[in-house]
Amino acid sequence: MKRTGPTKEKTKKLISFLKKEGKNKKIWKEVADRINAPRRKRLSINLWKIEKLSNKFQNKTFLVTGKVLGKGEITKQLNVAALEFSETAAEKIKAKNGKVLSLEEAIKIDAKELMLVK
């Protein structure tokens, strides 16, 4: 079976843009490669895992190359950038005055302030 890659035009444009950015900063090439993976292999992260990581890595923006799901509670302000968010995840992050960022917005952030979630 032939691999077709992402079918959404927005995702295709984002991948090509991230690959161009990846020439300067390696993190964006890694993000582009992960987004270009088949949907069934993309990452889905629950809020409880991001909350757990935030205890270890403070003052970071967490970068998720898939979808952020709303399972779990958060106790502090978090900045999260992802390809997609579930409605409940976005509501919970915003309720704690956190930032819900798209990957396009995350490119403007310094790479040292980002934490790539695996």
N, C-alpha and C positions, 0 to 999 in steps of 0.2 A: 504494500500500500504506500502510495506516495505521500510524503509529508508536505503539508501545505502551509504550516505556520499560522500565525494569528490571522483572523479574518476581518477584524475590526480595523477600519482605516485609521482611526485615532491611534491604535496600538502600533500599527505598522509605521506611522510617522514618528511616533515616540521612539521606537527602536532605532530607526535611522538617525534621529537626532542624538540619541544617547551614544551611538557608535561614533559619531563625529566628536562628541564631547569626550569620549573614551580615549581619543588620541592624546589628549592633554592630561586627563586624570583616569587612572586605571579602574577606579571604583565604578565609573559609568559604563565601561565596557563590560564589566562583570554583571551589572544590572541589566544591560541590554541583552546579554546572552541568556540570563535567567528568564526574562520576559518572553524571549523568543522560543522558549521551550513549549511543548504542548500543554494545553490548559490542564489536563489531568495530572501533570507533573509540577504545576505551579504551586507555590507555597500558600498555605492558609494558616494564619497565626491568630490565636485567641488573645484577648486583652490580658488575661492572667499571665501569659508568658512575657508579654511586653512589660507588665508591672514588675515581674520578677527580675527581668533584665535591668530595669530602671534602678533597682536597688544597688546593683553592681556598677552600672555605667550612668552616673548622674550627669545632668546638663548636656545630654546628647539628644539628637533627633534620630529616632528609630526609623530605618528605611526597610520597608517590606516590599519584596518583589512580586507579591501576589495580593491576596485579599486579607483584610483585617476583620476578624469575626468578633462578635460581642460577648462571648462567654467569659465570665469573670468580672471582677470589680477592680476599679483603680482607685487609689487613695491619694494620688497627687497629680499635679499638672504634668502632662506628657505632650511632647511634640512627635507626631507620627506622620511619616510620608509613605504612601502606598499606591499601588496601581488601582486598587478598589477598596472600598469600605462597606461593611454592612450598615444598615440604618442604625441599629442599636449600638454598634461600636462607635460610630461618629457621634451619636448623642451622648454616650458616656464620656468620651474624650472632651467634648465641648462643655459638658456639665462641670468638669473640673478645671475649666478655663485653659484647656490644652489646645493645641493647634492640629487641625486635620489638613494635611498638605497633599497635593498631587505630586507626582514625580517631576513634572515640569517646574513646579515651585521649589522643589528640593534641590534642583540644579544650582540655584542661586546661593545655597548655603555652602559654607566652606566644608571641604571634605573631612577635615579633622573633627568637625562637630557632628558627623554622621556615624551611626552604628548600623551596619548591615545585619539584619536579622536573618538567621538561617533556620 
